[in-house]
Amino acid sequence: MTQLTLQGKTAVLTGASRGIGKAVADALVARGANVVIGDLLDKEGQALVDGYNSTEKRAAYIHSDATRYSDIVALFQLAEKEFGGVDIAVLNAGIISHSNNLFGPFDDVGDEKMMQVNVNSVIKGTKVAVLHMARRGGGVIVSTASMAGLYSSALELAPYTASKHAVVGHTRSFDLLPAVCNVRVNCVCPYWVETDLLTYLKDGETQNPFDTLVTHSPRTKVQTVVEAFITLIEDDTRKGETLLALPDGIKVHDRPTGYQSTAIDPPHVQEYVKTNVAFMKAQLAEALKRYDQA
Ligand SMILES: NC(=O)c1ccc[n+]([C@@H]2O[C@H](COP(=O)([O-])OP(=O)(O)OC[C@H]3O[C@@H](n4cnc5c(N)ncnc54)[C@H](O)[C@@H]3O)[C@@H](O)[C@H]2O)c1
C-alpha cells in the first residue's frame, strides 16, 4: 500500500457548507490539502472558506447545485483555476425527506427530488471528476452513501433507501476504472450522524413512531465518518470499497457473494474485462477532446 500524501493536493467537495461535508473539509485542510466547496448555502460556505484562508489561500467557494452539469463543471474549473487541478472529489451533497412521504400527495417534482439530488449528483459529479483527474494522471472519488444504502430500512425512508442503494451500486461499477485512468471510486455509509439533515425527518406536525425511532437510535460520531473518508482517500489500495461508519467504529462492507454462479461468469465476461480497458481509454480520449472544446 502507498499512502497518498494530502499536503498540497486539491479536493472538490459538494454539499460541504455544513455537516459531514464541512467536517471532511476541515480534516483535509488540517492535513495540508486545498479545498474547493460547492453548495447552495452560500453564507455558510463562504464563511467556512474565509476561515480556511485566514493565513494563506487554501480554499474557494462557489454557489453550485450538485445536480446541474453547468454548476458542477464550474466547481471543478474553479479548482483548476485556483489550485491547478483536482486530485480528490468528495460527492457528499444529499437530502432526506420528512417521514410522511409514502402517504403524502402525488407530487412529480417533490417525489423525484430525492433521486435527483442523492443519485444524479453522484453520477454527474463522477463523470466530471473523472475527466479532470484523468488529465492529471489519476485521483480518488469518495461519495456519501448511507447504511440505508445497504440494508432495508424504515418504511418512511423508502425513497432515501432507494437513492443510497443506487450510490453503493454506482460505486461498485468502477472496478475497471483504475486501469483506464488511475481513478479510484469508493463510498462511505454512515449510520445516523447528528447533523441538520435529521431535522428534515420531522414533519412538523405530530410526533410519530418514526421520530421516536430516530430519536432513540445510536449516533455515529462525525469524526468516525471523517476517518472513513480519509482512509479511502489516503490508502491507494481502496478501490470500489464501501466503508461503514458505525457508532462503534469503521468496518469494510464486503460485496455480497451469494449470487455467484458459473452461469453468470462465462468466458465472454472475462473477454469483456480483458478488452474493455483499451476500448475505454479510446472513449476517454474522445470525451476529453469534447470537454476541452465545449
Ligand atoms: N446525518 C446522517 O445521519 C447521515 C447518515 C448517512 C448518510 N448521510 C449523508 O451524508 C451527506 C451529508 O449530509 P449531512 O448529514 O451532513 O446533512 P446536511 O444537511 O448538514 O448537509 C448536506 C449539505 O448538502 C447541501 N446540498 C443539498 N442539496 C444540494 C445540492 N443540490 N447542491 C449542492 N449542495 C446541496 C446542503 O446545502 C448541505 O450543506 C448526505 O448525502 C446524507 O444523505 C447523512
The ligand as an SDF file (V2000), in Angstrom:
LIG
                    3D

 44 48  0  0  0  0  0  0  0  0999 V2000
  -26.6970   12.7740    9.0050 N   0  0  0  0  0  0  0  0  0  0  0  0
  -26.9040   11.4680    8.8520 C   0  0  0  0  0  0  0  0  0  0  0  0
  -27.4330   10.7670    9.7290 O   0  0  0  0  0  0  0  0  0  0  0  0
  -26.4420   10.7910    7.5770 C   0  0  0  0  0  0  0  0  0  0  0  0
  -26.3290    9.3860    7.5790 C   0  0  0  0  0  0  0  0  0  0  0  0
  -25.9360    8.7430    6.4100 C   0  0  0  0  0  0  0  0  0  0  0  0
  -25.6540    9.4800    5.2790 C   0  0  0  0  0  0  0  0  0  0  0  0
  -25.7770   10.8450    5.3070 N   0  0  0  0  0  0  0  0  0  0  0  0
  -25.4520   11.5670    4.0710 C   0  0  0  0  0  0  0  0  0  0  0  0
  -24.4080   12.4710    4.3270 O   0  0  0  0  0  0  0  0  0  0  0  0
  -24.4610   13.5520    3.3790 C   0  0  0  0  0  0  0  0  0  0  0  0
  -24.3160   14.8600    4.1290 C   0  0  0  0  0  0  0  0  0  0  0  0
  -25.4290   15.0010    4.9990 O   0  0  0  0  0  0  0  0  0  0  0  0
  -25.3780   15.7820    6.3750 P   0  0  0  0  0  0  0  0  0  0  0  0
  -25.8850   14.8770    7.4100 O   0  0  0  0  0  0  0  0  0  0  0  0
  -24.0680   16.4620    6.5640 O   0  0  0  0  0  0  0  0  0  0  0  0
  -26.5560   16.8440    6.0940 O   0  0  0  0  0  0  0  0  0  0  0  0
  -26.5830   18.4320    5.9800 P   0  0  0  0  0  0  0  0  0  0  0  0
  -27.9700   18.7770    5.5990 O   0  0  0  0  0  0  0  0  0  0  0  0
  -25.9930   19.0460    7.1770 O   0  0  0  0  0  0  0  0  0  0  0  0
  -25.5750   18.7080    4.7460 O   0  0  0  0  0  0  0  0  0  0  0  0
  -25.9430   18.4810    3.4350 C   0  0  0  0  0  0  0  0  0  0  0  0
  -25.3160   19.5770    2.5850 C   0  0  0  0  0  0  0  0  0  0  0  0
  -25.6440   19.3270    1.2110 O   0  0  0  0  0  0  0  0  0  0  0  0
  -26.0560   20.5530    0.6330 C   0  0  0  0  0  0  0  0  0  0  0  0
  -26.9010   20.2980   -0.5250 N   0  0  0  0  0  0  0  0  0  0  0  0
  -28.1490   19.7650   -0.5620 C   0  0  0  0  0  0  0  0  0  0  0  0
  -28.5960   19.7240   -1.8190 N   0  0  0  0  0  0  0  0  0  0  0  0
  -27.6210   20.2430   -2.5920 C   0  0  0  0  0  0  0  0  0  0  0  0
  -27.4810   20.4740   -3.9830 C   0  0  0  0  0  0  0  0  0  0  0  0
  -28.4620   20.1700   -4.8580 N   0  0  0  0  0  0  0  0  0  0  0  0
  -26.3260   21.0170   -4.4380 N   0  0  0  0  0  0  0  0  0  0  0  0
  -25.3290   21.3250   -3.5820 C   0  0  0  0  0  0  0  0  0  0  0  0
  -25.4050   21.1420   -2.2620 N   0  0  0  0  0  0  0  0  0  0  0  0
  -26.5340   20.6130   -1.7780 C   0  0  0  0  0  0  0  0  0  0  0  0
  -26.8020   21.2830    1.7490 C   0  0  0  0  0  0  0  0  0  0  0  0
  -26.9450   22.6710    1.4840 O   0  0  0  0  0  0  0  0  0  0  0  0
  -25.8850   20.9770    2.9360 C   0  0  0  0  0  0  0  0  0  0  0  0
  -24.8340   21.9010    3.0470 O   0  0  0  0  0  0  0  0  0  0  0  0
  -25.7720   13.3770    2.6250 C   0  0  0  0  0  0  0  0  0  0  0  0
  -25.5200   12.7650    1.3730 O   0  0  0  0  0  0  0  0  0  0  0  0
  -26.5680   12.4400    3.5220 C   0  0  0  0  0  0  0  0  0  0  0  0
  -27.5220   11.6980    2.8110 O   0  0  0  0  0  0  0  0  0  0  0  0
  -26.1430   11.5120    6.4210 C   0  0  0  0  0  0  0  0  0  0  0  0
  1  2  1  0
  2  3  2  0
  2  4  1  0
  4  5  1  0
  4 44  2  0
  5  6  2  0
  6  7  1  0
  7  8  2  0
  8  9  1  0
  8 44  1  0
  9 10  1  0
  9 42  1  0
 10 11  1  0
 11 12  1  0
 11 40  1  0
 12 13  1  0
 13 14  1  0
 14 15  2  0
 14 16  1  0
 14 17  1  0
 17 18  1  0
 18 19  2  0
 18 20  1  0
 18 21  1  0
 21 22  1  0
 22 23  1  0
 23 24  1  0
 23 38  1  0
 24 25  1  0
 25 26  1  0
 25 36  1  0
 26 27  1  0
 26 35  1  0
 27 28  2  0
 28 29  1  0
 29 30  1  0
 29 35  2  0
 30 31  1  0
 30 32  2  0
 32 33  1  0
 33 34  2  0
 34 35  1  0
 36 37  1  0
 36 38  1  0
 38 39  1  0
 40 41  1  0
 40 42  1  0
 42 43  1  0
M  CHG  2   8   1  16  -1
M  END
$$$$
